[in-house]
Amino acid sequence: MMLHIPGVLSREEVATMRAEIDAADWIDGRATVGTQGALVKRNRQLPEDSPVATAQGDIVLRALRANATFFRAALPAAYMPPLFNRYAKANEESYGLHVDGSLRGVPGSPKWLRTDISSTLFLSEPDAYDGGELVVVDTYGEHRVKLPAGDMILYPATSLHRVEPVTRGERVCSFFWTQSLIRDDAQRTILFELDQAIDSLRQRLGESAETVSLASQYHNLLRMWSEP
Ligand code: NI
C-alpha cells in the first residue's frame, strides 16, 4: 500500500525545521548505503549522529505519534531515527533504482530493525525544484510522487524505487523506516481498509451491532497477525 498523509507538519513547522537543518553540515549520502546503493546514490545527508538530525528527527517522530492515519496505516512497532537528505541541481543529484536494506542496526544498540515501511516527508515545496520525483515501482507500474512540504508518502520497503535527477532548485526531505506489528504489506492493507470502513460506517450511522462485530473481527485479525 502506498499512502499519502497530508499535513504531518504545518508550513510553520517545516520552515522552522528547514532553518535548523539548512544551517547544519551535510555529508555525502553514500555514508549510509551498501555497495549496490553506493553505485547509484548521488545526494547529501545530515550525518546520522548529528545533533541537528537527532533533534529534528525527534520532532518528526513526535508529529507521527500524534497522527492517527499514520498509526492506523503503519501499525508501528519501532522506528529508525529519521534522516535528512537533499538533492540539488548542481551535478543533477539523484538516486538510481534501488531497494532499501531489509535490516538496519539500531544506533547505540545491538538490536536490528526490520524495514517494513519506508516513509518520505517532503520539506521543499514542489515549485522549489524541477525533477526530484520519488518513483516507486510495483506490480501496477511506476508511481511518481512529489508532495507539498509537510506531506508524507508511505510505501512498502520491499519496493524498488528511485529519485529522479533534480534539474532546478533543491529538494529536501526527511526519510525513515518503520518496523510494523504486521510484517506483511497485504495483511497491513486489509487491516487499514477494514479500519477505515468501520470508522466511516460509525460516522455515518453511529455505533451498531454490526460495527461492534466488525471491530471485533479487526482486532481478531490484528491478534492473529501481529508480532509485537
Ligand atoms: Ni531508498
Residues whose N, C-alpha, C, O or C-beta is under 5 A from the ligand:
A	BS01	NI	D100
